[in-house]
Amino acid sequence: MDVVSGIVGFLSFSITICNGLVQYYQSWYSRDEAVNSLLQELTNLHLTLDLFREPFAELSAEQIGDEALDHIITLEHGLRTNVQKLEKILNRCKTNAAPANIRERIHIFKMKAIYPFKKETIQELKRVISDLQGTVLLSSSALQLYVCRNI
């Protein structure tokens, strides 16, 4: 399998995980600032990953260059670790089905007792999202510099 195709596949998987978290938290729509902030950060990560995936879908390994690919593959390992954390959080969140009605939603959310809404869960998600954003932006900058240098 071509390295570039592997990166595109991994980024697509990452986008799927982000989308799952966005859909999960949207199903609990609330006026809580922490949840709305988390939703915005997840949406931004989703868009960033999607934008980062585009050049890989259009460029060949030769166009990117071995040096850039080596650098991006190294950074991908950090991405992979954090995406696995997001996947674990998503799977754990899914064990808490969305409430059947508004009264149940308000009751559960007021308690903030279930895993997806615990302060620690939201903080962990935000930390992982921030780490992913940083790594993706660093990788994107490196890719741009290597590609521009080779033009």
KARA-V924379 format. One record per pair of residues at least 4 apart in sequence whose ideal C-beta (glycine too) atoms are under 8 Angstrom apart, sorted by the first residue. I is the first residue (numbers start at 1). GAP is how many residues later the second one is. Records with the same first field share a line. If there is no record, write none. Layout:
# KARA-V924379
I = GAP / GAP
This chain:
# KARA-V924379
1 = 4 / 5
2 = 4 / 59
3 = 4 / 58 / 66 / 70
4 = 4 / 52 / 55 / 56 / 57 / 60 / 65
5 = 4
6 = 4
7 = 4 / 49 / 65 / 66 / 69
8 = 4 / 45 / 48 / 49
9 = 4
10 = 4 / 66 / 69 / 70 / 73
11 = 4 / 38 / 41 / 42 / 45
12 = 4 / 41
13 = 4 / 70
14 = 4 / 35 / 65 / 69 / 72 / 118
15 = 4 / 31 / 34 / 35 / 38
16 = 4
17 = 4 / 66 / 69 / 70 / 73
18 = 4 / 24 / 27 / 28 / 31 / 68
19 = 4 / 27
20 = 4 / 70
21 = 4 / 21 / 65 / 68 / 69 / 72 / 104
22 = 4 / 17 / 20 / 21 / 24
23 = 4
24 = 4 / 66 / 69 / 70 / 74 / 92
25 = 10 / 13 / 14 / 17 / 91
26 = 13
27 = 71
28 = 7 / 70 / 71 / 77 / 81 / 88 / 89
30 = 5 / 6 / 75 / 79
31 = 5
32 = 4 / 77 / 85
33 = 4
34 = 4 / 85 / 88
35 = 4 / 82 / 87
36 = 4
37 = 4 / 89
38 = 4 / 84 / 87 / 88
39 = 4
40 = 4
41 = 4 / 84 / 85 / 88 / 89
42 = 4 / 83 / 87
43 = 4
44 = 4 / 89
45 = 4 / 84 / 87 / 88 / 91
46 = 4
47 = 4
48 = 4 / 85 / 88 / 89
49 = 4 / 83 / 87
50 = 4
51 = 89
52 = 4 / 84 / 87 / 88
53 = 4
54 = 4
55 = 4 / 88 / 92
56 = 8
59 = 4 / 5 / 88
60 = 4
61 = 5 / 8
63 = 84 / 87
64 = 4 / 5 / 8 / 79 / 82 / 83
65 = 4 / 81 / 82 / 85
66 = 4
67 = 4 / 79
68 = 4 / 74 / 75 / 77 / 78 / 79
69 = 4
70 = 4
71 = 4 / 68 / 71 / 75
72 = 4 / 67 / 70 / 71
73 = 4
75 = 4 / 60 / 63 / 64 / 67
76 = 4 / 63
77 = 4
78 = 4 / 53 / 57
79 = 4 / 53 / 56 / 57 / 60
80 = 4
81 = 4
82 = 4 / 46 / 49 / 50 / 53
83 = 4 / 49
84 = 4
85 = 4 / 39 / 43
86 = 4 / 39 / 42 / 43 / 46
87 = 4
88 = 4
89 = 4 / 32 / 35 / 36 / 39
90 = 4
91 = 4
92 = 23 / 24
93 = 22 / 23
95 = 20
96 = 18 / 19 / 20
98 = 7
99 = 5 / 6 / 8 / 9
100 = 4
101 = 4
102 = 4
103 = 4
104 = 4
105 = 4
106 = 4
107 = 4
108 = 5 / 6 / 9
109 = 8
112 = 5 / 6 / 7
113 = 4 / 5
114 = 4
115 = 6
116 = 5
117 = 4 / 5
118 = 4
119 = 4
120 = 4
121 = 4
122 = 4
123 = 4
124 = 4
125 = 4
126 = 4
127 = 4
128 = 4
129 = 4
130 = 4
131 = 4
132 = 4
133 = 4
134 = 4
135 = 4
136 = 4
137 = 4
138 = 4
139 = 4
140 = 4
141 = 4
142 = 4
143 = 4
144 = 4
145 = 4
146 = 4
147 = 4
